[in-house]
Amino acid sequence: MTMNNNELADILIIDDDTAVVMALNKALKKIGRIRFATEAKQAFLMIEENYPDLILLDVELPDIRGLEVCSMLKNNPETEHIPVLFITSHTEMGFEEKVFDVGAADYIGKPLQPRVVAARVQTHLDYHHAISLLEKLAQTDSMTNLFNRRTFDEQLVTELKRARREQEPLTVVLVDIDQFKKYNDHFGHIEGDDCIKRIAGVLNDCAKRPLDLAARYGGEEFALLLPNTDVDGAKAVLDELRHTVEALAIQHAPDATYDVVTISVGYSILNLDEVNPDDWAIVKEADDALYQSKQQGRNRITRYEAPSGD
Ligand SMILES: Nc1nc2c(ncn2[C@@H]2O[C@H](COP(=O)(O)OP(=O)(O)OP(=O)(O)O)[C@@H](O)[C@H]2O)c(=O)[nH]1
């Protein structure tokens, strides 16, 4: 999410006409923090520095045409969601269509009327904010605030492609709370939910790097996606995870194997030499490794080893 209701929106004006920039600044200063660029190349640097919540774009720029700038923004997954509003004095037939064809959210005609500009910008900011909120809700598990399984599955596909393209290691991890049925049976479901939330918090803290992803995979099962992480990196993250959960010292049910709540972990590292890669095999492998951790006594970490001859 890029903004919340209490924050001023970040609005980028791309226009080489200082009179227009000043007029827009005056019209919008109450609803946004205004930055401006006088040419497209400068604007792209500013966008990369901090993604704005909304862009006001002149059709005629000195270096790259406004329509082309909008197309470039809409063809980049990082910027496609930013609403772009054109500022234009073009009134010829077909111009409106061109603006929407390149993905603009709206256009504002010159001469500028400050209250109309402010109202249109506010409408698009509200709309953009509502969409971002819905997207976040659709990606999140409401009980733990971790990502949900659907987001994990989608991100896994993206990261598998990236790992193969860049020839970088990728680690996929499954984590399961040990003997959680006994915990629930002894302490009840509400305490059980609380335990799941605390362990989710540890997972979230362990997924430290920007591309790491921690998800709730099922009831008391979690998944971690660790891009660009080899066996040493995976061991370091997972040892810390297992230790930290143990150190929470959450008292387990009297008939459980360990006094405190523990986790079992299974992981697999992508085999970059595979000839016919199967996208989902890595999850199955992590699950096989998790099963071994359970079989060997729980509270441990197992790496998937391909059967010899594979
Ligand atoms: N409180 C609570 N319990 C849940 C939730 N989701 C799953 N569970 C419980 O988690 C337990 C999982 O039990 P099992 O799959 O039998 O496994 P286990 O007892 O953890 O045993 P092992 O996995 O073999 O260590 C079940 O009792 C589920 O009801 C949840 O959201 N909240």
The ligand as an SDF file (V2000), in Angstrom:
LIG
                    3D

 32 34  0  0  0  0  0  0  0  0999 V2000
   -6.7320  -23.0010   17.0000 N   0  0  0  0  0  0  0  0  0  0  0  0
   -6.5830  -23.3160   15.7230 C   0  0  0  0  0  0  0  0  0  0  0  0
   -6.3030  -24.5780   15.3980 N   0  0  0  0  0  0  0  0  0  0  0  0
   -6.1320  -24.9000   14.1050 C   0  0  0  0  0  0  0  0  0  0  0  0
   -6.2480  -23.9340   13.0900 C   0  0  0  0  0  0  0  0  0  0  0  0
   -6.0090  -24.5530   11.9160 N   0  0  0  0  0  0  0  0  0  0  0  0
   -5.7430  -25.8530   12.1710 C   0  0  0  0  0  0  0  0  0  0  0  0
   -5.8140  -26.0830   13.5070 N   0  0  0  0  0  0  0  0  0  0  0  0
   -5.6650  -27.3370   14.2330 C   0  0  0  0  0  0  0  0  0  0  0  0
   -4.3520  -27.8390   14.0520 O   0  0  0  0  0  0  0  0  0  0  0  0
   -4.3830  -29.2610   14.3340 C   0  0  0  0  0  0  0  0  0  0  0  0
   -3.4930  -29.9550   13.3540 C   0  0  0  0  0  0  0  0  0  0  0  0
   -3.4340  -31.2790   13.7330 O   0  0  0  0  0  0  0  0  0  0  0  0
   -2.7500  -32.4370   12.9270 P   0  0  0  0  0  0  0  0  0  0  0  0
   -2.7480  -32.1090   11.4560 O   0  0  0  0  0  0  0  0  0  0  0  0
   -3.3710  -33.7090   13.3570 O   0  0  0  0  0  0  0  0  0  0  0  0
   -1.2570  -32.3970   13.3180 O   0  0  0  0  0  0  0  0  0  0  0  0
   -0.5450  -32.1380   14.6930 P   0  0  0  0  0  0  0  0  0  0  0  0
   -1.3950  -32.3980   15.8820 O   0  0  0  0  0  0  0  0  0  0  0  0
    0.0510  -30.7630   14.6170 O   0  0  0  0  0  0  0  0  0  0  0  0
    0.5930  -33.2120   14.6790 O   0  0  0  0  0  0  0  0  0  0  0  0
    1.9380  -33.2240   13.8330 P   0  0  0  0  0  0  0  0  0  0  0  0
    1.7510  -32.3050   12.6590 O   0  0  0  0  0  0  0  0  0  0  0  0
    2.1300  -34.6360   13.4340 O   0  0  0  0  0  0  0  0  0  0  0  0
    3.0220  -32.7510   14.7360 O   0  0  0  0  0  0  0  0  0  0  0  0
   -5.8510  -29.6770   14.2440 C   0  0  0  0  0  0  0  0  0  0  0  0
   -6.3000  -29.9620   15.5550 O   0  0  0  0  0  0  0  0  0  0  0  0
   -6.5500  -28.4390   13.7070 C   0  0  0  0  0  0  0  0  0  0  0  0
   -7.8640  -28.2980   14.2240 O   0  0  0  0  0  0  0  0  0  0  0  0
   -6.5690  -22.6000   13.4720 C   0  0  0  0  0  0  0  0  0  0  0  0
   -6.7040  -21.6840   12.6570 O   0  0  0  0  0  0  0  0  0  0  0  0
   -6.7310  -22.3480   14.7950 N   0  0  0  0  0  0  0  0  0  0  0  0
  1  2  1  0
  2  3  2  0
  2 32  1  0
  3  4  1  0
  4  5  2  0
  4  8  1  0
  5  6  1  0
  5 30  1  0
  6  7  2  0
  7  8  1  0
  8  9  1  0
  9 10  1  0
  9 28  1  0
 10 11  1  0
 11 12  1  0
 11 26  1  0
 12 13  1  0
 13 14  1  0
 14 15  2  0
 14 16  1  0
 14 17  1  0
 17 18  1  0
 18 19  2  0
 18 20  1  0
 18 21  1  0
 21 22  1  0
 22 23  2  0
 22 24  1  0
 22 25  1  0
 26 27  1  0
 26 28  1  0
 28 29  1  0
 30 31  2  0
 30 32  1  0
M  END
$$$$
